[in-house]
Structure formats: C-alpha cells, structure tokens
Amino acid sequence: MARNNGGWCNVIHLREDNARFVLLMLFIFIYLLIGAAIFSAIEHETEKEDKIAYEQKKEIFLEHVNSSMNNTSFEVFQALFEDFLSLHEETAAKGLLRNKKRDRWDFSGSFYFVCTVVSTIGFGMSSPSTDTGKCFLICYGLIGSGATILYFNIFLERLITFLAFVMRSWHMRQLRKKQVGSVGSKADRRGSQGSEDNLDNWKPSVYYVMVILTLAAIVIACCASAMYSAVENWRDRKSVV
C-alpha cells in the first residue's frame, strides 16, 4: 500500500518547502504577539508608576519654588533641585518624556519594541527597566533573532528564485525571436534544437541578480526616504540615514 508523504501539505496544495516558509512566518508573527503581551504585562505598570512618581516630584519641587523660595535656604533648594534633575534624567532615559500622551509599554508599543528586537534593528527608543523584563529580553531576543534570520534567508532564496524565473522567461523569449527570424535550414533547426536542450541547464548570471537586487534596494530606500520626509517632516539627509 502506497504511503502518503505529503500529509497536510496536499490538503492545502502547498509544496513542503513553501509550507515550512508559511509556518515559519506564522510562528514569528505569533511569537511577536506573545512577546508584546508579556513585555506589556511586565513593563506597563512600572511605566505608569514612574510617570506618577515624576509628576509628584515635579509638583513638590514647583511648590517649594513658588511658595517657599524666600523662606528656604539655598542649600535646601539646591538639594531639591539636584534631586529633581536626577529624577528628570532617569525619566528621560526611559523615554517617558518624549511622548506623554501615550504609554510606551502598552500592547502596540510593546509590539513595536519586539519587532525592533527580533529584526536586530534596535532603535533604542524603548528598553525594559525591570530586572524581569531585562532577563526575559535576553532569552526572547536569542530565539526571535535566530528565527527571523532564518526567515530572511528563506525569503531571499524565494526572491532570487523569482528573479531567476523572470530572467529565464526573458531569455526564452529572446530565443524564440531568434528562431522566428532565422532561416529554416537544417543547420538552423539543429542549432535551435540544441539551444532548447541546453535551456534546461541555463542559469542567470549571479552578477545580474546582484545588480537587480542592488537597484531594488536603492529604489526602496529612496521611496522610504520620501515617505519619512513627508510624514515625519525630516530633512532629506536625515531620512536617508
């Protein structure tokens, strides 16, 4: 009795390598969602407490400045001022002062953070402040970065395969044009038959593929630069960098 090796891949009409690619993509997406939920649960409450502590310290400092300036000695005022500056520096380092309208460690902010981690971009705009979040980030980043690098490699292979298919189709069209324009002699027919036999072994030049990928990267970078310049009001040099 014949054994079905295709399994569930035959049910959804996917090749095994394509099915692995889709499964890896789904795994990374689910991994990002789980990581965002965990980081939000760990860091969000601490972020709220830090914001409340900063605002309370700021109000106390302003009250001393406004109501007790004449009655407070310079040494006490200097100590209060230095204490507030230290708290302000710590709060700014956590990124809590850049945008006070929204939390950085809600689910959307946490999802943005884990995307920068697993993609190895790491803007540095957010970082865990709790020991639990820092320890979890180490393990999470190792697994997520490895899976993302594997996904990028597989994606690049499929992109190169697609480019090879396009270049092969263009090469076949050029051969057909030459066959149509050639004289129908026996030598020409033998030459055309030989070219068809060698077409299966034909592969696009690696240099052509590199040039196409380089041009595509430049076009994408220019489009992204134009988008960021319009949306973020950045200068052209800043958006390119």
Secondary structure as UniProt FT lines:
FT   HELIX           8..11
FT   TURN            12..13
FT   HELIX           16..67
FT   TURN            69..71
FT   HELIX           74..93
FT   TURN            94..95
FT   TURN            100..101
FT   TURN            104..105
FT   HELIX           107..118
FT   TURN            119..120
FT   HELIX           131..181
FT   HELIX           186..199
FT   TURN            200..201
FT   HELIX           206..232
FT   HELIX           236..240
//
